[in-house]
Amino acid sequence: MSYFVSRLMQRLFLACSLMAAAAAVQAQGAKPNPNGPPDQFVLAAANETLAVLRADDTIKSGDLNRINQVVDQHILPYVDFTKTTRLAAGRYWRQATPQQRTALAEAFRGTLIRTYSGALAKADSSTAVKLLPFRGDAKADDVVVRSTITQSNNTPVQVDYRLGKEGGKGWRIYDLNVEGIWLIENYRNQFAQQINQNGIDGLIAALNQRNQ
């Protein structure tokens, strides 16, 4: 995975966590409601994760195994990694067998866990987030939640989250836009290049190798 893609995924985790910090007063103790307003869903999901991070001394000490568990339990349930994988694979997803689709989604899940875990150490107490006005229809099945992130000695960065509803599961994040670049679009180019060279099984093997 390229350095740029890694930065994009790190921004996703960082933005979610810091949205929670900014909304702690309003969202104290709130559980994520996948059927509520999409922006409040993102805030509550992030707040839940942040509370775990603050309370767990093993995470503060940098225990990677524990960090991976937290990411798997408290972040990925709110991320539709299967949809992200399907859209990133594009036309190749339709060509894949059911077994290949499952293997590719699991390999990509491992990539997300590894990337989110690496982002935990990059959180800065000076970082702040501001939600931009919601422009979409909260009753739609696909929306974008916009925000800006500021950090000491850095220029504010705009981060947009695309959320969708599928199969009655409510809102889940499936794409991210950092500084005008959508995550899925960037992955689609990398996936296509790897598949053209080594096939779908080659892409799966490459992802699994990086996850070790």
RAJOBEL-V169660 format. One record per residue. N is the residue number from 1. PHI is phi in radians with two decimals (* if undefined). Layout:
n: <N | N>
phi: <PHI | PHI>
//
This chain:
n: <1 | 2 | 3 | 4 | 5 | 6 | 7 | 8 | 9 | 10 | 11 | 12 | 13 | 14 | 15 | 16 | 17 | 18 | 19 | 20 | 21 | 22 | 23 | 24 | 25 | 26 | 27 | 28 | 29 | 30 | 31 | 32 | 33 | 34 | 35 | 36 | 37 | 38 | 39 | 40 | 41 | 42 | 43 | 44 | 45 | 46 | 47 | 48 | 49 | 50 | 51 | 52 | 53 | 54 | 55 | 56 | 57 | 58 | 59 | 60 | 61 | 62 | 63 | 64 | 65 | 66 | 67 | 68 | 69 | 70 | 71 | 72 | 73 | 74 | 75 | 76 | 77 | 78 | 79 | 80 | 81 | 82 | 83 | 84 | 85 | 86 | 87 | 88 | 89 | 90 | 91 | 92 | 93 | 94 | 95 | 96 | 97 | 98 | 99 | 100 | 101 | 102 | 103 | 104 | 105 | 106 | 107 | 108 | 109 | 110 | 111 | 112 | 113 | 114 | 115 | 116 | 117 | 118 | 119 | 120 | 121 | 122 | 123 | 124 | 125 | 126 | 127 | 128 | 129 | 130 | 131 | 132 | 133 | 134 | 135 | 136 | 137 | 138 | 139 | 140 | 141 | 142 | 143 | 144 | 145 | 146 | 147 | 148 | 149 | 150 | 151 | 152 | 153 | 154 | 155 | 156 | 157 | 158 | 159 | 160 | 161 | 162 | 163 | 164 | 165 | 166 | 167 | 168 | 169 | 170 | 171 | 172 | 173 | 174 | 175 | 176 | 177 | 178 | 179 | 180 | 181 | 182 | 183 | 184 | 185 | 186 | 187 | 188 | 189 | 190 | 191 | 192 | 193 | 194 | 195 | 196 | 197 | 198 | 199 | 200 | 201 | 202 | 203 | 204 | 205 | 206 | 207 | 208 | 209 | 210 | 211 | 212>
phi: <* | -1.19 | -1.05 | -1.14 | -1.11 | -1.03 | -1.11 | -1.08 | -1.16 | -1.12 | -1.11 | -1.06 | -1.12 | -1.07 | -1.12 | -1.08 | -1.12 | -1.40 | -1.05 | -1.11 | -1.08 | -1.18 | -1.86 | -1.01 | -1.14 | -1.36 | -1.88 | -0.96 | 1.33 | -1.26 | -1.65 | -1.02 | -1.95 | -1.12 | -1.85 | -1.65 | -1.00 | -1.08 | -1.20 | -1.22 | -1.09 | -1.08 | -1.09 | -1.17 | -1.09 | -1.20 | -1.12 | -1.05 | -1.14 | -1.08 | -1.08 | -1.15 | -1.07 | -1.21 | -1.57 | -1.79 | -1.18 | -1.19 | -1.22 | -1.06 | -1.43 | 1.57 | -1.17 | -1.15 | -1.09 | -1.19 | -1.05 | -1.07 | -1.11 | -1.11 | -1.03 | -1.15 | -1.53 | -2.07 | -2.05 | -1.10 | -1.04 | -1.76 | -2.04 | -1.51 | -1.19 | -1.17 | -1.16 | -1.04 | -1.12 | -1.06 | -1.23 | -1.21 | -1.32 | 1.06 | -1.11 | -1.20 | -1.09 | -1.19 | -1.46 | -1.32 | -1.31 | -0.96 | -1.15 | -1.18 | -1.08 | -1.09 | -1.15 | -1.18 | -1.11 | -1.19 | -1.15 | -1.22 | -1.02 | -1.07 | -1.12 | -1.12 | -1.06 | -1.09 | -1.25 | -1.04 | -1.06 | -1.15 | -1.35 | -1.02 | -1.25 | -1.67 | -1.13 | -2.16 | -1.11 | -1.45 | -1.26 | -2.36 | -2.28 | -2.32 | -1.30 | -1.49 | -0.93 | -1.35 | -1.78 | -1.57 | -1.78 | -1.09 | -1.58 | -1.30 | -1.68 | -2.57 | -2.41 | -2.12 | -1.82 | -1.87 | -2.68 | -2.18 | -2.06 | -2.11 | -2.53 | -0.94 | 1.13 | -2.31 | -1.28 | -0.94 | -2.08 | -1.52 | -2.24 | -1.97 | -2.02 | -1.77 | -2.08 | -2.38 | -2.06 | -2.49 | 1.10 | 1.23 | -1.60 | 1.40 | -1.19 | -2.57 | -1.33 | -2.34 | -2.66 | -2.50 | -2.06 | -2.05 | 0.93 | 1.54 | -1.99 | -1.45 | -1.04 | -1.07 | -1.05 | -1.18 | -1.16 | -1.01 | -1.12 | -1.22 | -1.07 | -1.07 | -1.10 | -1.17 | -1.18 | -1.09 | -1.48 | -2.30 | 1.37 | -1.11 | -1.10 | -1.16 | -1.12 | -1.04 | -1.11 | -1.15 | -1.13 | -1.13 | -1.12 | -1.21 | -1.41 | -1.27>
//
